[in-house]
C-alpha cells in the first residue's frame, strides 16, 4: 500500500529548494515590486511546489493538509488566542532587537506602510491572507504531517523552528518561531489546517493594522539606549508571562477533534519504517548554513 504522506527526506529537500528559490527568485521579484513579488513568492515559489508534490506522488491530499472542519467556537478561540499571543511574539522579537542594537541600528520592516484604504486592503490580501494559506499548507500541512511519525511534540517544535528560519531575518526569528510552535499545536489540537490558516491570517492582520494606524512598536528604528530597551523588554516580558497563562487556559478549551488521534496513528502506520539518516540532515544543515551566511551579512551591514 502506498504511503499517504510524504517522507521526511522529501520534505527536507523541498524545504531547502524552496529556501533557495525564496532568497533568489523571490527576493529579486520583491525587489522589483513588493506586491507582485509577494504574490510570486507565496503562490508560485511556496504553494505550487507543495501542492504539486502531493498531487504528483498521489499522497492523500486531505490527510496531508488536514482538511477537516472546525467549529465556530474553535474559530473564535483561535482569534482570541492569537490576539493575546501577539504581544508574546513581540517579546521574543524584542529579545533579538536588544541584542542587535548593541551592534548597530535596528532595520525597519521591508513591508510598505499602506497609505490609503485600497493599499490597506491589498496589503491585507497579500501580507495576511496569502501567507496564512500558502505558508500554513507548507509548514503545518505537508511538513508537520511528514514529521509526525517522530511524535506530535517533536513535529510541532521542529516545524516551528524551521518556520522561523524560513524568514531568513535574525531580527524576525524568535517571534515567528514561537508563533510557528503555537500554530502547530493549535492545528494538532483541532486536527485541522484551517485553524492554522485563521491564526496566521489574524496575526499578520494585526501587524498590518498596527503598521497602518499605530506604527508598530515591534521594531524601533535606529540605535537606541540599551538600558531603555532592556527596561522595555522586562516590562513586555512580565506582561507576556501574564498573557501566556491566559493563552494556556484558552488552548485547553480548544478541544481536540476525535480525528486527531486517528490521524496521528494513521501517519505512524505508513511512515514508521523511515529512519533519519545523514541524507535527511543534509538539506537542513545546508539551510542553516545559508541562514548563518544571511545573518552574518546582516550584521556586517548594520555595523558599517
C-alpha positions, 0 to 999 in steps of 0.5 A: 500500500502506498504511503499517504504522506510524504517522507521526511527526506522529501520534505527536507529537500523541498524545504531547502529548494524552496529556501533557495528559490525564496532568497533568489527568485523571490527576493529579486521579484520583491525587489522589483515590486513588493506586491507582485513579488509577494504574490510570486513568492507565496503562490508560485515559489511556496504553494505550487511546489507543495501542492504539486508534490502531493498531487504528483506522488498521489499522497492523500491530499486531505490527510496531508493538509488536514482538511477537516472542519472546525467549529465556530467556537474553535474559530473564535478561540483561535482569534482570541488566542492569537490576539493575546499571543501577539504581544508574546511574539513581540517579546521574543522579537524584542529579545533579538532587537536588544541584542542587535542594537548593541551592534548597530541600528535596528532595520525597519520592516521591508513591508510598505506602510499602506497609505490609503484604504485600497493599499490597506486592503491589498496589503491585507490580501497579500501580507495576511491572507496569502501567507496564512494559506500558502505558508500554513499548507507548507509548514503545518500541512505537508511538513508537520504531517511528514514529521509526525511519525517522530511524535506530535511534540517533536513535529510541532517544535521542529516545524516551528523552528524551521518556520522561523528560519524560513524568514531568513531575518535574525531580527524576525526569528524568535517571534515567528518561531514561537508563533510557528510552535503555537500554530502547530499545536493549535492545528494538532489540537483541532486536527485541522489546517484551517485553524492554522490558516485563521491564526496566521491570517489574524496575526499578520492582520494585526501587524498590518493594522498596527503598521497602518494606524499605530506604527508598530512598536515591534521594531524601533528604528535606529540605535537606541539606549540599551538600558531603555530597551532592556527596561522595555523588554522586562516590562513586555516580558512580565506582561507576556508571562501574564498573557501566556497563562491566559493563552494556556487556559484558552488552548485547553478549551480548544478541544481536540477533534476525535480525528486527531488521534486517528490521524496521528496513528494513521501517519505512524502506520505508513511512515514508521519504517523511515529512519533519519539518516545523514541524507535527511540532515543534509538539506537542513544543515545546508539551510542553516548554513545559508541562514548563518551566511544571511545573518552574518551579512546582516550584521556586517551591514548594520555595523558599517 
